Amino acid sequence: FFELKSDSAINQALIRPSLSPFYFCRVFKSATGDSPHVYILRKRIEYASQLLQSNEYSILEIALSSGFSDASNFSKQFKKFTGQTPSNYRRGFEKRPIFLM
């Protein structure tokens, strides 16, 4: 198991099975449908999506804990994968008042 937060996660995975980088990437993509880099980004975004469902952490805290270097890069990647900004995504989980008639 390797750390998804680490920038060297792909390198860690390559060291263990002793495969060439090209062959590893080819087999990995065949098995998952994504390159190792995209797979790790997707997992980081999935993790961040879970954290965004509450207001417990700031966007910056979520970005950093998900392995991104800053909130700007996180927001850009989040929008690329989900089609919305982290703030807009979070707003979808805010509690709305219930009006009774």
Secondary structure by P-SEA (a helix, b strand, c coil): cccccccaaaaaaaaaccccaaaaaaaaaaaccccaaaaaaaaaaaaaaaaaccccccaaaaaaaaccccaaaaaaaaaaaccccaaaaaaaacbbbbbcc
